[in-house]
Amino acid sequence: MKKGIQFWRKATRSFALPVIIVPVLLGTAGAFAWEGTFHFFWFLITLVGAAAAHLFSNMINDLWDYRNGADEEVEKEEAAIATNSRILPAGAMSEKAFAAVTWGLFAVAAICGVIIAIGRGWPVLGIAALGALIAYFYVAPPLQFGYRGKGYSEFGIFTAFGILPVMGAYFVQTGAFDFQTFLLSFPVGILTTLVLYNHHFLHPRADEAAGKRTVVVVLGEKKGLILSKWLTAAAFVFVLVCVVFQALPWYGVISLLGFVPLIRMHRSLGDTNPPDAYPPFMGAALKASTRCGGLQIIALIIHGFIT
């Protein structure tokens, strides 16, 4: 049983689930803080659907990276650090079985989306459809926008893990969209984008050999790190913007403490660094995303109770 759980955690890369759970919680907490609304059943269905969609995204990316040869190039490059599950390159599971599980997760997400749409409104299907298209065409032909290196992949992640889940979760609770929710999606969306962006430093040469023109490949290591710092600064500023426009209560500024791990990592890195310096860099972005978002959720819940 334990080995089976470990296998599926590896296959789905479920360690990254917080990057979708936090935005859903943020949108739900926003509805409670500003409208005094909380429907547990619809929250649960939203969370299950979002989690299934995220796991589908992880697995479909692994599937197409394997088919496109990106995994093979990472295996060839001694200095590269693989970020895929390595299930398919290792032959631990057949491609057919892997695809079946992948599309099974998509079916769960789709069913949740239809249930929510019937009960809370059809705009949910538009949100779900856009998220599904981003997840699939991130590495799948013909679009493969994750391979194009012009910021398409970063914008896609920002949309799929920021704007869509935060605003979608708010809509499920309230039946409406709100400008405050839109602003609230920016800090967590940018920080989650940094999780993806920073992981590209782990294997840039392998990505380039496979034709995967990420922004890091295009810019190079030094300029890529500068952009990472600017994105971190942008997320920091948007926390303050959220407070100014009352998307967060004034004490929501405490969420800036979530940036500490990422800022420390930036200070520890030089212009060029060995590959083993970058897994903690990716991890720091994940910590920043979950901690900043988590503190914002707490602030919003407190605000909901005291107002």
VENFEN-V273614 format. One record per residue. N is the residue number from 1. RES is the residue in one letter. PHI is phi in radians with two decimals (999 if undefined). OMEGA is omega in whole degrees, -180 to 180 (999 if undefined). Layout:
n: [N N]
res: [RES RES]
phi: [PHI PHI]
omega: [OMEGA OMEGA]
//
This chain:
n: [1 2 3 4 5 6 7 8 9 10 11 12 13 14 15 16 17 18 19 20 21 22 23 24 25 26 27 28 29 30 31 32 33 34 35 36 37 38 39 40 41 42 43 44 45 46 47 48 49 50 51 52 53 54 55 56 57 58 59 60 61 62 63 64 65 66 67 68 69 70 71 72 73 74 75 76 77 78 79 80 81 82 83 84 85 86 87 88 89 90 91 92 93 94 95 96 97 98 99 100 101 102 103 104 105 106 107 108 109 110 111 112 113 114 115 116 117 118 119 120 121 122 123 124 125 126 127 128 129 130 131 132 133 134 135 136 137 138 139 140 141 142 143 144 145 146 147 148 149 150 151 152 153 154 155 156 157 158 159 160 161 162 163 164 165 166 167 168 169 170 171 172 173 174 175 176 177 178 179 180 181 182 183 184 185 186 187 188 189 190 191 192 193 194 195 196 197 198 199 200 201 202 203 204 205 206 207 208 209 210 211 212 213 214 215 216 217 218 219 220 221 222 223 224 225 226 227 228 229 230 231 232 233 234 235 236 237 238 239 240 241 242 243 244 245 246 247 248 249 250 251 252 253 254 255 256 257 258 259 260 261 262 263 264 265 266 267 268 269 270 271 272 273 274 275 276 277 278 279 280 281 282 283 284 285 286 287 288 289 290 291 292 293 294 295 296 297 298 299 300 301 302 303 304 305 306 307]
res: [M K K G I Q F W R K A T R S F A L P V I I V P V L L G T A G A F A W E G T F H F F W F L I T L V G A A A A H L F S N M I N D L W D Y R N G A D E E V E K E E A A I A T N S R I L P A G A M S E K A F A A V T W G L F A V A A I C G V I I A I G R G W P V L G I A A L G A L I A Y F Y V A P P L Q F G Y R G K G Y S E F G I F T A F G I L P V M G A Y F V Q T G A F D F Q T F L L S F P V G I L T T L V L Y N H H F L H P R A D E A A G K R T V V V V L G E K K G L I L S K W L T A A A F V F V L V C V V F Q A L P W Y G V I S L L G F V P L I R M H R S L G D T N P P D A Y P P F M G A A L K A S T R C G G L Q I I A L I I H G F I T]
phi: [999 -1.09 -1.13 -1.13 -1.11 -1.10 -1.07 -1.28 -1.12 -1.24 -1.10 -1.64 0.92 -1.19 -1.03 -1.57 -0.97 -0.95 -1.23 -1.84 -1.16 -1.06 -1.06 -1.12 -1.11 -1.08 -1.08 -1.18 -1.13 -1.08 -1.09 -1.21 -1.18 -1.68 -2.06 1.17 -1.97 -2.68 -1.97 -1.08 -1.03 -1.21 -1.09 -1.11 -1.11 -1.08 -1.14 -1.11 -1.11 -1.15 -1.13 -1.11 -1.12 -1.18 -1.13 -1.02 -1.04 -1.04 -1.30 -1.20 -1.15 -1.07 -1.08 -1.36 -1.10 -1.16 -1.18 -1.44 1.57 -1.15 -1.10 -1.10 -1.17 -1.12 -1.13 -1.27 -1.43 -1.07 -1.41 -1.28 -2.01 -1.19 -2.03 -1.44 -1.26 1.16 -1.16 -1.28 -1.05 -1.44 1.26 -1.28 -2.72 -1.24 -1.06 -1.11 -1.16 -1.06 -1.14 -1.10 -1.14 -1.00 -1.30 -1.14 -1.13 -1.07 -1.09 -1.08 -1.09 -1.14 -1.08 -1.07 -1.10 -1.16 -1.03 -1.14 -1.06 -1.13 -1.50 -2.14 2.35 -1.22 -0.98 -1.04 -1.14 -1.12 -1.08 -1.13 -1.14 -1.12 -1.07 -1.15 -1.13 -1.10 -1.07 -1.31 -1.48 -1.00 -2.20 -1.48 -1.23 -1.57 -1.32 0.76 -1.20 -1.25 -1.77 -1.66 1.18 -2.05 1.52 -1.07 -1.14 -1.13 -1.14 -1.10 -1.15 -1.01 -1.22 -1.31 -2.03 -2.23 -1.04 -1.13 -1.22 -1.18 -1.22 -1.14 -1.12 -1.14 -1.10 -1.03 -1.37 -1.98 1.34 -2.59 -1.86 -2.56 -1.12 -1.05 -1.14 -1.03 -1.10 -1.06 -1.33 -1.23 -1.03 -1.19 -1.13 -1.17 -1.14 -1.19 -1.05 -1.16 -1.06 -1.15 -1.06 -1.17 -1.26 -1.23 -1.29 -1.32 -2.64 -1.13 -1.19 -1.17 -1.05 -1.09 -1.13 -1.55 1.40 -1.64 -1.53 -1.21 -1.06 -1.14 -1.12 -1.18 -1.40 1.58 -1.10 -1.10 -1.19 -1.08 -1.19 -1.09 -1.10 -1.04 -1.15 -1.15 -1.16 -1.07 -1.09 -1.10 -1.09 -1.04 -1.11 -1.21 -1.08 -1.14 -1.07 -1.06 -1.19 -1.05 -1.63 1.09 -1.32 -2.28 -1.16 -1.00 -1.36 -1.18 -1.09 -1.05 -1.15 -1.10 -1.09 -1.13 -1.37 -0.94 -1.05 -1.26 -1.11 -1.07 -1.13 -1.02 -1.21 -1.48 -1.61 -1.63 -1.18 -2.30 -2.57 -1.19 -0.96 -1.26 -1.42 -1.62 -1.00 -1.13 -1.16 -1.11 -1.10 -1.15 -1.15 -1.12 -1.10 -1.07 -1.08 -1.29 -1.30 -1.08 -1.11 -1.09 -1.18 -1.18 -1.06 -1.07 -1.08 -1.18 -1.12 -1.02 -1.05 -1.11 -1.38 -1.68 -1.94]
omega: [-178 179 179 178 180 179 -177 174 178 -177 -178 -174 -176 178 -177 -178 179 -177 174 179 -178 178 178 178 179 179 179 178 176 178 179 -178 -172 -176 -178 -174 172 177 -172 -178 -178 174 -178 179 178 -178 179 180 180 179 179 179 180 178 174 180 179 -175 179 176 176 -178 -178 173 178 -180 -178 177 -180 179 -179 180 177 179 -179 -174 -175 -176 -176 177 -176 177 174 -178 -179 179 -178 178 -179 -179 -179 -179 179 179 -179 -180 179 179 -180 178 -180 -178 173 176 177 -180 178 -180 -179 179 178 179 -180 179 -180 -180 179 -175 -171 177 -175 175 178 180 177 177 -179 -179 179 177 180 179 178 -179 -175 -173 175 178 -177 175 8 -174 180 -173 174 -179 -167 169 179 -180 -180 -177 180 178 178 179 178 180 -174 -178 177 -174 -173 -178 180 -179 179 180 177 180 -180 -179 -170 -176 -179 173 -173 -180 178 179 177 178 -177 -178 -173 -179 -179 179 179 -179 177 175 179 176 177 -175 -178 -180 179 176 -176 -175 -177 -179 177 177 -179 180 -180 -179 -179 -174 178 178 179 177 -177 -176 -171 -172 -175 -179 178 178 177 178 177 179 180 177 176 179 180 178 179 -179 -178 172 179 177 178 179 -179 -178 174 169 172 171 -175 -179 173 177 178 -180 176 176 179 -179 -172 -179 -177 178 178 179 178 -179 -177 -176 174 177 174 -173 176 -178 -176 175 -170 173 175 179 176 179 179 177 178 178 180 -179 -176 -178 177 179 180 179 176 177 179 -180 -180 179 177 180 179 -178 -174 180 999]
//
